[in-house]
Amino acid sequence: MKRNIIILSACLAVLFIAGNCFAQSPGAIKRYIAKTNARYFGLFSKKDLSIVNLYTDDGCLMPPNAPAIRGKAALTKDFKDTYDAGHIRGVKFTTQNIYGEGNSYITEEGTWQVFDSSGKPIDSGKYLKLWKKTAAGWKIFRDVFNSDGRGKS
């Protein structure tokens, strides 16, 4: 019996140490998010619908004054509609803070801007993104934003 307790304790210690080794540092996660955000900007500027692959399969975009957009099919339709409308030609996110331990979820806080086809800013605001760790890396799980009202006439 005593031997079983020692073996169990040793196994738990190994699992604890291994779990901590696989957790990423906040700095590494912040760099990953910056790289993914840069990819987002490039895909958006090209009107590339593969932008939805930056979201989890059950990802959710929560824009102001509109219902939530849930899942890749709905996200694809929303991005297509945005691209087709032609009002917005570029986006930029500026990460201000990252919160969390990096085991399963991380929250990104920042500001955003959208630009017209000439590169002129047409609106700006703030956002929170909840990132989820998946087998394919960190993906956007929840994305909520609102405007500071600067783009309204």
Helices and strands as residue ranges (DSSP letters): H 2-22, H 26-45, G 49-54, E 55-62, E 69-70, H 71-85, E 90-99, E 105-115, E 121-134, E 137-147
